[in-house]
Amino acid sequence: MKKRLVVIGYGGMGGWHTRNALTSDVVELAGTYDIKEERQQAARDNGIYAYDSFEAVLNDPTVDLVTIAVPNDVHEELVIKSLEAGKHVICEKPVTIGSESLKRMIAASERTGKYFTVHQNRRWDVDYLAMQKIVDSGEIGEIVNVESRIHGSRGIPSDWRGQKEYGGGMLYDWGIHTMDQMLLLFKGHKITHLYCTADNITNKEVDDGFKLHLYFDNGAEGYVEVGTLNFISMPRFYMRGLSGSALITDWTQKTKVVHCKAWHESDVVPVQTAAGLTKTMAPRDEITTNSYEIERPASDVHDFYRNFCATIDGKATQIVTHEQMLRDMLVIEAAFESIEKKQVIFFEQPL
Ligand SMILES: NC(=O)c1ccc[n+]([C@@H]2O[C@H](COP(=O)([O-])OP(=O)(O)OC[C@H]3O[C@@H](n4cnc5c(N)ncnc54)[C@H](O)[C@@H]3O)[C@@H](O)[C@H]2O)c1
């Protein structure tokens, strides 16, 4: 039977959740609730039942599941109240604005026996899935480093995302997604240290971009960069393995792979640059490399709700786990610390 879902917050992301719920095979949209009357009216205009209050949602015994899609500073309060009212909860990312807050949310889930997860929808992005597929296949050997970039040119949005008190800034916004993906690409490895710098170009209060270096216990490096003043975007993903490289220029594109089939090459012809000669940097040809493209993998965003509902029914295990949520949050916290202190942060217990 479909789970009855209420979406709290009918803004940008609330709209996304309700639209997907309308075509879902596992949830049925019971309604929405938004603190602003204009958004309540917008829901009604779209034929969606708007609950009179948050309490009315919690008191409705027919509601199984709530999705919290409000600004980040109120996630904790609404998640804990929902769990205590006996609802299962999906919370929008970053989940909350600190690890202590997240621990209280997890404790409420354990205390009430109700399931709780975070909407890490970008685990279903095809660019990330393509990179994951290459890592899992081992086709370019052991991964030495991955660079993940998200570049836009519109600055930080002028809404609550530009204000610290609401949990604004790009680390909490795109950072949590790109960093979560990076940790999955290096699954099985712990972070020994990290270094992060932030941009404050279009906004002085919160970061409107950042550059985060993550160093893993096997010597590999993950680099995550988000920029909002990039009128030319750098490639979405660039990955180097011991026997090849992979590149995705942007999320609409296939993956380009160059696989090195023979390391040594005799009689390398030097290339002539404008003011010199180089053998070291001479490009390789098909004698030592294979070049090919990989199709974009299939992906279905409904799989997130499918997994959560199957977890509630005891038929699956939660894809986005509490352990992963806490690790993501600790990395973000350490990144903020690195920005503030202008220092590398070492973890006594690798994370
Ligand atoms: N997973 C993703 O891809 C993704 C994308 C965008 C936003 N988000 C997340 O979704 C959440 C909402 O972001 P958004 O872009 O929809 O913001 P938004 O400003 O468009 O919408 C937020 C809505 O919440 C309402 N609201 C505020 N406080 C409330 C409360 N106490 N009770 C009920 N309603 C309340 C506001 O009136 C507003 O309509 C954030 O946590 C954000 O990080 C996730």
The ligand as an ORCA input file, in Angstrom:
! r2SCAN-3c Opt
* xyz 0 1
  N      17.941     18.152     -2.644
  C      17.977     19.166     -3.486
  O      18.298     19.015     -4.659
  C      17.575     20.528     -3.003
  C      17.441     21.601     -3.904
  C      17.021     22.824     -3.400
  C      16.776     22.983     -2.051
  N      16.947     21.922     -1.206
  C      16.688     22.054      0.239
  O      15.281     22.176      0.426
  C      15.017     23.025      1.543
  C      14.111     24.141      1.075
  O      14.734     24.868      0.050
  P      13.874     25.615     -1.071
  O      14.800     25.899     -2.183
  O      12.637     24.866     -1.353
  O      13.537     26.961     -0.288
  P      12.308     27.914     -0.578
  O      12.633     29.197      0.102
  O      11.989     27.925     -2.032
  O      11.079     27.212      0.164
  C      11.029     27.042      1.563
  C       9.554     27.110      1.986
  O       9.485     26.763      3.380
  C       8.507     27.596      3.989
  N       8.755     27.586      5.435
  C       9.702     28.242      6.130
  N       9.616     27.922      7.431
  C       8.587     27.052      7.558
  C       8.013     26.365      8.652
  N       8.483     26.522      9.905
  N       6.953     25.551      8.433
  C       6.461     25.402      7.169
  N       6.959     26.039      6.089
  C       8.024     26.846      6.289
  C       8.693     28.935      3.307
  O       7.543     29.745      3.453
  C       8.960     28.517      1.865
  O       7.778     28.474      1.090
  C      16.371     23.482      2.055
  O      16.763     22.679      3.122
  C      17.300     23.272      0.880
  O      18.627     23.024      1.295
  C      17.315     20.707     -1.674
*
